[in-house]
Amino acid sequence: MNNFFNVRMLEFNSIGDERGKLVVCEGEGDIPFALKRVFYIYGSSNSVVRGNHANRKSEFVLINVSGSSKVKIKDGKGNEMIYLLNRPHTGIYIPAMVWKEMYDFSADSVLLCLSSEHYNQDDYIRDYGDYMRQQNEWDA
Ligand code: TYD
């Protein structure tokens, strides 16, 4: 399985008027899956690297609703991409089995994470060697 090339930026409709902006992210619409979990990350310094894992089943959309951060994705086969999240009406869609690292958090970064699954630690692959082996097994 190689979902690496299905990672993409999403642009949400930003409804603006004199009162400010309102962004809607509907599951199975703007978000390409039904939402089961929302969490958010803030207070991470710019020297921290978070994530460092792939998920067997969970899909994610990450949105910097405030500030900025970067997301590096890898497929365990030499492909890498870096995305900058710095606009509250855009997000990155990350399918299952894509390695992800979040870093370079601005002081005001609030990274909203939407997931297709409830939290299950067995869904997480946290060792990059294990991830590479799993990816290569798909090819065998
Ligand atoms: P972790 O997966 O290390 O966060 P990140 O990938 O963003 O660096 O999670 C940190 C801790 O929080 C870890 O003990 C697991 C726990 N956690 C939950 O209990 N539920 C959740 O939905 C998430 C994302 C983490």
Backbone and ligand atoms as CSV (ligand in chain L), in Angstrom:
chain,resi,resn,atom,element,x,y,z
A,1,MET,N,N,0.860,-1.201,0.000
A,1,MET,CA,C,0.000,0.000,0.000
A,1,MET,C,C,0.889,1.242,0.000
A,2,ASN,N,N,0.656,2.172,-0.897
A,2,ASN,CA,C,1.378,3.435,-0.807
A,2,ASN,C,C,0.402,4.599,-0.976
A,3,ASN,N,N,0.000,5.129,0.160
A,3,ASN,CA,C,-0.943,6.256,0.163
A,3,ASN,C,C,-0.241,7.602,0.073
A,4,PHE,N,N,1.088,7.577,-0.003
A,4,PHE,CA,C,1.860,8.820,0.023
A,4,PHE,C,C,1.346,9.832,-1.000
A,5,PHE,N,N,1.041,9.328,-2.190
A,5,PHE,CA,C,0.670,10.252,-3.272
A,5,PHE,C,C,-0.791,10.713,-3.173
A,6,ASN,N,N,-1.501,10.196,-2.145
A,6,ASN,CA,C,-2.877,10.677,-1.901
A,6,ASN,C,C,-2.933,11.778,-0.858
A,7,VAL,N,N,-1.774,12.096,-0.264
A,7,VAL,CA,C,-1.728,13.249,0.659
A,7,VAL,C,C,-1.998,14.506,-0.161
A,8,ARG,N,N,-2.825,15.374,0.372
A,8,ARG,CA,C,-3.106,16.614,-0.379
A,8,ARG,C,C,-3.560,17.723,0.549
A,9,MET,N,N,-3.386,18.935,0.089
A,9,MET,CA,C,-3.904,20.087,0.824
A,9,MET,C,C,-5.387,20.245,0.498
A,10,LEU,N,N,-6.156,20.607,1.509
A,10,LEU,CA,C,-7.591,20.874,1.348
A,10,LEU,C,C,-7.811,22.361,1.585
A,11,GLU,N,N,-8.690,22.928,0.832
A,11,GLU,CA,C,-9.035,24.345,1.026
A,11,GLU,C,C,-10.506,24.403,1.415
A,12,PHE,N,N,-10.789,24.958,2.572
A,12,PHE,CA,C,-12.166,25.024,3.057
A,12,PHE,C,C,-12.779,26.371,2.706
A,13,ASN,N,N,-14.105,26.344,2.619
A,13,ASN,CA,C,-14.811,27.578,2.335
A,13,ASN,C,C,-14.747,28.486,3.566
A,14,SER,N,N,-14.262,29.683,3.370
A,14,SER,CA,C,-14.201,30.643,4.474
A,14,SER,C,C,-15.301,31.671,4.260
A,15,ILE,N,N,-16.280,31.645,5.146
A,15,ILE,CA,C,-17.428,32.542,5.013
A,15,ILE,C,C,-17.107,33.810,5.789
A,16,GLY,N,N,-16.916,34.880,5.083
A,16,GLY,CA,C,-16.507,36.107,5.765
A,16,GLY,C,C,-17.535,37.210,5.621
A,17,ASP,N,N,-17.713,37.964,6.676
A,17,ASP,CA,C,-18.473,39.205,6.583
A,17,ASP,C,C,-17.856,40.193,7.575
A,18,GLU,N,N,-18.539,41.276,7.850
A,18,GLU,CA,C,-17.937,42.313,8.691
A,18,GLU,C,C,-17.675,41.828,10.127
A,19,ARG,N,N,-18.239,40.665,10.476
A,19,ARG,CA,C,-18.045,40.139,11.832
A,19,ARG,C,C,-16.821,39.239,11.942
A,20,GLY,N,N,-16.213,38.899,10.777
A,20,GLY,CA,C,-15.051,38.012,10.793
A,20,GLY,C,C,-15.260,36.823,9.879
A,21,LYS,N,N,-14.499,35.762,10.115
A,21,LYS,CA,C,-14.513,34.586,9.224
A,21,LYS,C,C,-15.099,33.385,9.954
A,22,LEU,N,N,-15.707,32.516,9.166
A,22,LEU,CA,C,-16.247,31.275,9.713
A,22,LEU,C,C,-15.894,30.162,8.721
A,23,VAL,N,N,-15.222,29.138,9.215
A,23,VAL,CA,C,-14.797,28.033,8.345
A,23,VAL,C,C,-15.529,26.776,8.783
A,24,VAL,N,N,-16.127,26.083,7.822
A,24,VAL,CA,C,-16.876,24.859,8.122
A,24,VAL,C,C,-16.141,23.661,7.534
A,25,CYS,N,N,-15.971,22.620,8.342
A,25,CYS,CA,C,-15.359,21.373,7.869
A,25,CYS,C,C,-16.341,20.250,8.149
A,26,GLU,N,N,-17.114,19.850,7.164
A,26,GLU,CA,C,-18.088,18.781,7.371
A,26,GLU,C,C,-17.465,17.434,7.058
A,27,GLY,N,N,-17.702,16.462,7.940
A,27,GLY,CA,C,-17.258,15.092,7.688
A,27,GLY,C,C,-17.928,14.560,6.442
A,28,GLU,N,N,-17.222,13.697,5.719
A,28,GLU,CA,C,-17.717,13.093,4.469
A,28,GLU,C,C,-18.099,14.153,3.437
A,29,GLY,N,N,-17.459,15.304,3.541
A,29,GLY,CA,C,-17.678,16.393,2.588
A,29,GLY,C,C,-16.364,17.119,2.424
A,30,ASP,N,N,-16.233,18.243,3.142
A,30,ASP,CA,C,-14.954,18.969,3.129
A,30,ASP,C,C,-13.831,18.062,3.628
A,31,ILE,N,N,-14.163,17.240,4.641
A,31,ILE,CA,C,-13.220,16.253,5.187
A,31,ILE,C,C,-13.551,14.910,4.535
A,32,PRO,N,N,-12.554,14.240,3.941
A,32,PRO,CA,C,-12.900,13.045,3.141
A,32,PRO,C,C,-13.144,11.779,3.952
A,33,PHE,N,N,-13.642,11.920,5.189
A,33,PHE,CA,C,-14.016,10.750,5.990
A,33,PHE,C,C,-14.996,11.224,7.054
A,34,ALA,N,N,-15.634,10.257,7.725
A,34,ALA,CA,C,-16.529,10.583,8.834
A,34,ALA,C,C,-15.670,10.798,10.081
A,35,LEU,N,N,-15.886,11.898,10.776
A,35,LEU,CA,C,-15.057,12.245,11.947
A,35,LEU,C,C,-15.440,11.426,13.163
A,36,LYS,N,N,-14.430,10.886,13.848
A,36,LYS,CA,C,-14.701,10.240,15.135
A,36,LYS,C,C,-13.946,10.902,16.271
A,37,ARG,N,N,-12.916,11.705,15.947
A,37,ARG,CA,C,-12.058,12.229,17.021
A,37,ARG,C,C,-11.476,13.565,16.602
A,38,VAL,N,N,-11.436,14.471,17.561
A,38,VAL,CA,C,-10.787,15.774,17.374
A,38,VAL,C,C,-9.813,15.964,18.526
A,39,PHE,N,N,-8.579,16.343,18.231
A,39,PHE,CA,C,-7.661,16.766,19.289
A,39,PHE,C,C,-6.843,17.924,18.751
A,40,TYR,N,N,-6.201,18.644,19.642
A,40,TYR,CA,C,-5.390,19.749,19.163
A,40,TYR,C,C,-4.123,19.875,19.987
A,41,ILE,N,N,-3.118,20.414,19.333
A,41,ILE,CA,C,-1.769,20.493,19.896
A,41,ILE,C,C,-1.368,21.954,19.959
A,42,TYR,N,N,-0.993,22.425,21.130
A,42,TYR,CA,C,-0.492,23.796,21.247
A,42,TYR,C,C,0.581,23.816,22.340
A,43,GLY,N,N,1.348,24.886,22.382
A,43,GLY,CA,C,2.394,25.000,23.404
A,43,GLY,C,C,3.626,24.180,23.077
A,44,SER,N,N,3.783,23.721,21.833
A,44,SER,CA,C,4.995,22.995,21.434
A,44,SER,C,C,6.023,24.015,20.955
A,45,SER,N,N,7.254,23.901,21.443
A,45,SER,CA,C,8.279,24.866,21.027
A,45,SER,C,C,8.776,24.505,19.630
A,46,ASN,N,N,9.494,25.452,19.014
A,46,ASN,CA,C,9.908,25.214,17.619
A,46,ASN,C,C,11.058,24.214,17.501
A,47,SER,N,N,11.567,23.721,18.631
A,47,SER,CA,C,12.623,22.698,18.564
A,47,SER,C,C,12.048,21.281,18.694
A,48,VAL,N,N,10.745,21.212,18.879
A,48,VAL,CA,C,10.102,19.916,19.134
A,48,VAL,C,C,9.670,19.260,17.821
A,49,VAL,N,N,9.808,17.942,17.762
A,49,VAL,CA,C,9.230,17.187,16.647
A,49,VAL,C,C,8.183,16.246,17.228
A,50,ARG,N,N,6.964,16.366,16.762
A,50,ARG,CA,C,5.866,15.518,17.238
A,50,ARG,C,C,5.484,14.535,16.139
A,51,GLY,N,N,4.511,13.708,16.451
A,51,GLY,CA,C,4.113,12.706,15.469
A,51,GLY,C,C,5.134,11.586,15.486
A,52,ASN,N,N,5.950,11.508,14.431
A,52,ASN,CA,C,6.930,10.418,14.324
A,52,ASN,C,C,6.220,9.077,14.354
A,53,HIS,N,N,5.173,8.971,13.587
A,53,HIS,CA,C,4.466,7.699,13.518
A,53,HIS,C,C,3.639,7.614,12.241
A,54,ALA,N,N,3.217,6.385,11.971
A,54,ALA,CA,C,2.210,6.152,10.935
A,54,ALA,C,C,1.046,5.447,11.617
A,55,ASN,N,N,-0.115,5.515,11.004
A,55,ASN,CA,C,-1.296,4.869,11.565
A,55,ASN,C,C,-1.819,3.821,10.594
A,56,ARG,N,N,-2.111,2.652,11.135
A,56,ARG,CA,C,-2.553,1.544,10.272
A,56,ARG,C,C,-3.881,1.844,9.593
A,57,LYS,N,N,-4.801,2.456,10.343
A,57,LYS,CA,C,-6.159,2.631,9.827
A,57,LYS,C,C,-6.623,4.092,9.818
A,58,SER,N,N,-6.145,4.863,10.804
A,58,SER,CA,C,-6.667,6.230,10.972
A,58,SER,C,C,-6.231,7.150,9.845
A,59,GLU,N,N,-7.184,7.939,9.373
A,59,GLU,CA,C,-6.905,9.030,8.440
A,59,GLU,C,C,-6.995,10.331,9.237
A,60,PHE,N,N,-6.270,11.343,8.781
A,60,PHE,CA,C,-6.227,12.607,9.506
A,60,PHE,C,C,-6.374,13.799,8.563
A,61,VAL,N,N,-6.930,14.879,9.100
A,61,VAL,CA,C,-6.776,16.209,8.504
A,61,VAL,C,C,-6.188,17.102,9.594
A,62,LEU,N,N,-5.105,17.798,9.272
A,62,LEU,CA,C,-4.449,18.709,10.222
A,62,LEU,C,C,-4.623,20.135,9.727
A,63,ILE,N,N,-5.036,21.000,10.634
A,63,ILE,CA,C,-5.293,22.407,10.303
A,63,ILE,C,C,-4.634,23.286,11.356
A,64,ASN,N,N,-3.777,24.168,10.954
A,64,ASN,CA,C,-3.255,25.172,11.906
A,64,ASN,C,C,-4.298,26.282,12.009
A,65,VAL,N,N,-5.185,26.170,12.996
A,65,VAL,CA,C,-6.227,27.182,13.136
A,65,VAL,C,C,-5.654,28.491,13.665
A,66,SER,N,N,-4.459,28.422,14.252
A,66,SER,CA,C,-3.701,29.614,14.633
A,66,SER,C,C,-2.228,29.306,14.389
A,67,GLY,N,N,-1.459,30.310,13.977
A,67,GLY,CA,C,-0.018,30.147,13.810
A,67,GLY,C,C,0.334,29.201,12.677
A,68,SER,N,N,1.497,28.581,12.817
A,68,SER,CA,C,1.985,27.742,11.718
A,68,SER,C,C,2.806,26.575,12.253
A,69,SER,N,N,2.896,25.557,11.412
A,69,SER,CA,C,3.808,24.442,11.662
A,69,SER,C,C,4.095,23.792,10.325
A,70,LYS,N,N,5.028,22.849,10.336
A,70,LYS,CA,C,5.329,22.088,9.125
A,70,LYS,C,C,5.032,20.619,9.369
A,71,VAL,N,N,4.673,19.931,8.293
A,71,VAL,CA,C,4.438,18.493,8.354
A,71,VAL,C,C,5.317,17.839,7.307
A,72,LYS,N,N,6.182,16.939,7.769
A,72,LYS,CA,C,6.966,16.143,6.816
A,72,LYS,C,C,6.311,14.780,6.710
A,73,ILE,N,N,6.067,14.347,5.484
A,73,ILE,CA,C,5.509,13.005,5.281
A,73,ILE,C,C,6.531,12.161,4.528
A,74,LYS,N,N,6.519,10.850,4.836
A,74,LYS,CA,C,7.437,9.909,4.194
A,74,LYS,C,C,6.664,8.628,3.875
A,75,ASP,N,N,7.162,7.893,2.892
A,75,ASP,CA,C,6.511,6.619,2.559
A,75,ASP,C,C,7.377,5.401,2.888
A,76,GLY,N,N,8.563,5.648,3.486
A,76,GLY,CA,C,9.433,4.522,3.833
A,76,GLY,C,C,10.182,3.957,2.643
A,77,LYS,N,N,10.001,4.587,1.487
A,77,LYS,CA,C,10.659,4.110,0.261
A,77,LYS,C,C,11.485,5.213,-0.384
A,78,GLY,N,N,11.735,6.285,0.374
A,78,GLY,CA,C,12.584,7.356,-0.145
A,78,GLY,C,C,11.841,8.604,-0.570
A,79,ASN,N,N,10.519,8.539,-0.617
A,79,ASN,CA,C,9.758,9.740,-0.961
A,79,ASN,C,C,9.458,10.553,0.292
A,80,GLU,N,N,9.674,11.864,0.203
A,80,GLU,CA,C,9.413,12.778,1.315
A,80,GLU,C,C,8.805,14.065,0.763
A,81,MET,N,N,7.946,14.665,1.541
A,81,MET,CA,C,7.400,15.987,1.176
A,81,MET,C,C,7.219,16.784,2.457
A,82,ILE,N,N,7.400,18.094,2.348
A,82,ILE,CA,C,7.180,18.981,3.488
A,82,ILE,C,C,6.062,19.952,3.127
A,83,TYR,N,N,5.077,20.033,3.998
A,83,TYR,CA,C,3.954,20.961,3.809
A,83,TYR,C,C,3.990,22.005,4.911
A,84,LEU,N,N,3.705,23.230,4.541
A,84,LEU,CA,C,3.588,24.324,5.512
A,84,LEU,C,C,2.104,24.566,5.782
A,85,LEU,N,N,1.746,24.529,7.060
A,85,LEU,CA,C,0.364,24.829,7.453
A,85,LEU,C,C,0.370,26.213,8.089
A,86,ASN,N,N,-0.185,27.176,7.437
A,86,ASN,CA,C,-0.143,28.535,7.998
A,86,ASN,C,C,-1.386,29.360,7.686
A,87,ARG,N,N,-2.463,28.662,7.254
A,87,ARG,CA,C,-3.703,29.387,6.987
A,87,ARG,C,C,-4.864,28.607,7.593
A,88,PRO,N,N,-5.713,29.278,8.388
A,88,PRO,CA,C,-6.764,28.551,9.108
A,88,PRO,C,C,-7.843,27.953,8.211
A,89,HIS,N,N,-7.868,28.326,6.937
A,89,HIS,CA,C,-8.901,27.746,6.059
A,89,HIS,C,C,-8.314,26.674,5.134
A,90,THR,N,N,-7.083,26.186,5.471
A,90,THR,CA,C,-6.522,25.081,4.697
A,90,THR,C,C,-6.068,23.989,5.657
A,91,GLY,N,N,-6.018,22.774,5.149
A,91,GLY,CA,C,-5.553,21.654,5.964
A,91,GLY,C,C,-4.866,20.641,5.089
A,92,ILE,N,N,-4.164,19.724,5.731
A,92,ILE,CA,C,-3.531,18.639,4.977
A,92,ILE,C,C,-4.277,17.348,5.279
A,93,TYR,N,N,-4.616,16.612,4.229
A,93,TYR,CA,C,-5.236,15.296,4.381
A,93,TYR,C,C,-4.136,14.237,4.345
A,94,ILE,N,N,-4.096,13.399,5.381
A,94,ILE,CA,C,-3.078,12.345,5.460
A,94,ILE,C,C,-3.791,11.001,5.621
A,95,PRO,N,N,-3.759,10.175,4.584
A,95,PRO,CA,C,-4.411,8.858,4.686
A,95,PRO,C,C,-3.646,7.934,5.634
A,96,ALA,N,N,-4.176,6.743,5.833
A,96,ALA,CA,C,-3.511,5.743,6.679
A,96,ALA,C,C,-2.167,5.341,6.076
A,97,MET,N,N,-1.277,4.867,6.929
A,97,MET,CA,C,0.004,4.282,6.536
A,97,MET,C,C,0.946,5.266,5.842
A,98,VAL,N,N,0.857,6.530,6.257
A,98,VAL,CA,C,1.818,7.532,5.803
A,98,VAL,C,C,2.570,8.018,7.043
A,99,TRP,N,N,3.893,7.998,7.014
A,99,TRP,CA,C,4.697,8.464,8.146
A,99,TRP,C,C,4.607,9.989,8.237
A,100,LYS,N,N,4.415,10.516,9.459
A,100,LYS,CA,C,4.262,11.967,9.603
A,100,LYS,C,C,5.068,12.511,10.774
A,101,GLU,N,N,5.624,13.686,10.562
A,101,GLU,CA,C,6.375,14.405,11.603
A,101,GLU,C,C,5.911,15.857,11.560
A,102,MET,N,N,5.544,16.391,12.714
A,102,MET,CA,C,5.098,17.791,12.796
A,102,MET,C,C,6.149,18.566,13.586
A,103,TYR,N,N,6.544,19.716,13.071
A,103,TYR,CA,C,7.649,20.447,13.686
A,103,TYR,C,C,7.577,21.922,13.295
A,104,ASP,N,N,8.568,22.685,13.784
A,104,ASP,CA,C,8.639,24.114,13.459
A,104,ASP,C,C,7.365,24.854,13.885
A,105,PHE,N,N,6.905,24.554,15.087
A,105,PHE,CA,C,5.671,25.177,15.593
A,105,PHE,C,C,5.935,26.638,15.951
A,106,SER,N,N,5.109,27.536,15.478
A,106,SER,CA,C,5.207,28.927,15.918
A,106,SER,C,C,4.680,29.015,17.354
A,107,ALA,N,N,5.044,30.081,18.039
A,107,ALA,CA,C,4.640,30.218,19.446
A,107,ALA,C,C,3.118,30.222,19.580
A,108,ASP,N,N,2.431,30.720,18.548
A,108,ASP,CA,C,0.965,30.803,18.603
A,108,ASP,C,C,0.285,29.642,17.872
A,109,SER,N,N,1.052,28.569,17.607
A,109,SER,CA,C,0.487,27.450,16.835
A,109,SER,C,C,-0.576,26.697,17.632
A,110,VAL,N,N,-1.732,26.538,17.019
A,110,VAL,CA,C,-2.752,25.610,17.520
A,110,VAL,C,C,-3.061,24.687,16.349
A,111,LEU,N,N,-2.638,23.439,16.485
A,111,LEU,CA,C,-2.787,22.483,15.384
A,111,LEU,C,C,-3.972,21.573,15.676
A,112,LEU,N,N,-5.029,21.795,14.906
A,112,LEU,CA,C,-6.259,21.016,15.067
A,112,LEU,C,C,-6.130,19.738,14.246
A,113,CYS,N,N,-6.415,18.603,14.878
A,113,CYS,CA,C,-6.255,17.306,14.210
A,113,CYS,C,C,-7.608,16.590,14.215
A,114,LEU,N,N,-8.077,16.244,13.041
A,114,LEU,CA,C,-9.346,15.529,12.886
A,114,LEU,C,C,-9.019,14.109,12.450
A,115,SER,N,N,-9.669,13.141,13.055
A,115,SER,CA,C,-9.330,11.749,12.735
A,115,SER,C,C,-10.571,10.923,12.431
A,116,SER,N,N,-10.366,9.918,11.617
A,116,SER,CA,C,-11.465,9.016,11.217
A,116,SER,C,C,-11.728,7.944,12.265
A,117,GLU,N,N,-10.832,7.830,13.280
A,117,GLU,CA,C,-10.944,6.721,14.241
A,117,GLU,C,C,-10.830,7.228,15.671
A,118,HIS,N,N,-11.405,6.470,16.597
A,118,HIS,CA,C,-11.151,6.716,18.011
A,118,HIS,C,C,-9.697,6.372,18.314
A,119,TYR,N,N,-9.178,6.897,19.419
A,119,TYR,CA,C,-7.779,6.622,19.773
A,119,TYR,C,C,-7.602,5.151,20.112
A,120,ASN,N,N,-6.608,4.547,19.491
A,120,ASN,CA,C,-6.268,3.154,19.757
A,120,ASN,C,C,-4.765,3.030,19.556
A,121,GLN,N,N,-4.046,2.808,20.644
A,121,GLN,CA,C,-2.583,2.833,20.505
A,121,GLN,C,C,-2.069,1.728,19.585
A,122,ASP,N,N,-2.878,0.659,19.393
A,122,ASP,CA,C,-2.450,-0.409,18.475
A,122,ASP,C,C,-2.493,0.022,17.008
A,123,ASP,N,N,-3.132,1.153,16.762
A,123,ASP,CA,C,-3.196,1.683,15.394
A,123,ASP,C,C,-1.897,2.395,15.001
A,124,TYR,N,N,-1.063,2.670,16.010
A,124,TYR,CA,C,0.135,3.489,15.781
A,124,TYR,C,C,1.361,2.630,15.510
A,125,ILE,N,N,2.118,2.973,14.472
A,125,ILE,CA,C,3.446,2.393,14.234
A,125,ILE,C,C,4.436,3.500,14.564
A,126,ARG,N,N,5.201,3.325,15.640
A,126,ARG,CA,C,6.064,4.413,16.129
A,126,ARG,C,C,7.544,4.178,15.818
A,127,ASP,N,N,7.854,3.036,15.263
A,127,ASP,CA,C,9.247,2.740,14.921
A,127,ASP,C,C,9.387,2.788,13.388
A,128,TYR,N,N,10.310,3.633,12.906
A,128,TYR,CA,C,10.398,3.832,11.456
A,128,TYR,C,C,10.843,2.554,10.737
A,129,GLY,N,N,11.695,1.757,11.390
A,129,GLY,CA,C,12.108,0.478,10.805
A,129,GLY,C,C,10.911,-0.460,10.629
A,130,ASP,N,N,10.058,-0.521,11.645
A,130,ASP,CA,C,8.841,-1.357,11.544
A,130,ASP,C,C,7.954,-0.861,10.411
A,131,TYR,N,N,7.859,0.460,10.317
A,131,TYR,CA,C,7.031,1.054,9.262
A,131,TYR,C,C,7.568,0.680,7.878
A,132,MET,N,N,8.893,0.793,7.706
A,132,MET,CA,C,9.484,0.460,6.402
A,132,MET,C,C,9.245,-1.004,6.059
A,133,ARG,N,N,9.394,-1.866,7.067
A,133,ARG,CA,C,9.172,-3.301,6.818
A,133,ARG,C,C,7.720,-3.552,6.401
A,134,GLN,N,N,6.792,-2.892,7.108
A,134,GLN,CA,C,5.375,-3.056,6.785
A,134,GLN,C,C,5.079,-2.572,5.360
A,135,GLN,N,N,5.656,-1.439,4.996
A,135,GLN,CA,C,5.449,-0.887,3.650
A,135,GLN,C,C,6.000,-1.836,2.590
A,136,ASN,N,N,7.166,-2.417,2.868
A,136,ASN,CA,C,7.769,-3.300,1.879
A,136,ASN,C,C,7.031,-4.635,1.770
A,137,GLU,N,N,6.375,-5.041,2.896
A,137,GLU,CA,C,5.568,-6.267,2.830
A,137,GLU,C,C,4.392,-6.108,1.887
A,138,TRP,N,N,3.852,-4.889,1.812
A,138,TRP,CA,C,2.726,-4.658,0.893
A,138,TRP,C,C,3.143,-4.915,-0.541
A,139,ASP,N,N,4.444,-4.644,-0.836
A,139,ASP,CA,C,4.942,-4.790,-2.205
A,139,ASP,C,C,5.259,-6.231,-2.557
A,140,ALA,N,N,5.464,-7.055,-1.489
A,140,ALA,CA,C,5.964,-8.424,-1.751
A,140,ALA,C,C,4.889,-9.294,-2.391
L,1,TYD,P1,P,1.338,11.287,20.843
L,1,TYD,O1,O,0.778,10.251,19.912
L,1,TYD,O2,O,2.752,11.131,21.282
L,1,TYD,O3,O,1.145,12.734,20.215
L,1,TYD,P2,P,1.819,13.332,18.887
L,1,TYD,O4,O,1.797,12.254,17.866
L,1,TYD,O5,O,0.981,14.461,18.521
L,1,TYD,O6,O,3.197,13.784,19.255
L,1,TYD,O7,O,0.377,11.361,22.098
L,1,TYD,C1,C,0.765,11.934,23.325
L,1,TYD,C2,C,0.008,11.258,24.449
L,1,TYD,O8,O,-1.386,11.521,24.344
L,1,TYD,C3,C,0.178,9.752,24.436
L,1,TYD,O9,O,0.315,9.318,25.784
L,1,TYD,C4,C,-1.125,9.228,23.899
L,1,TYD,C5,C,-2.118,10.305,24.284
L,1,TYD,N1,N,-3.233,10.452,23.316
L,1,TYD,C6,C,-4.497,10.053,23.675
L,1,TYD,O10,O,-4.747,9.549,24.793
L,1,TYD,N2,N,-5.522,10.218,22.768
L,1,TYD,C7,C,-5.313,10.770,21.545
L,1,TYD,O11,O,-6.265,10.910,20.745
L,1,TYD,C8,C,-3.975,11.173,21.179
L,1,TYD,C9,C,-3.685,11.780,19.832
L,1,TYD,C10,C,-2.972,10.997,22.114
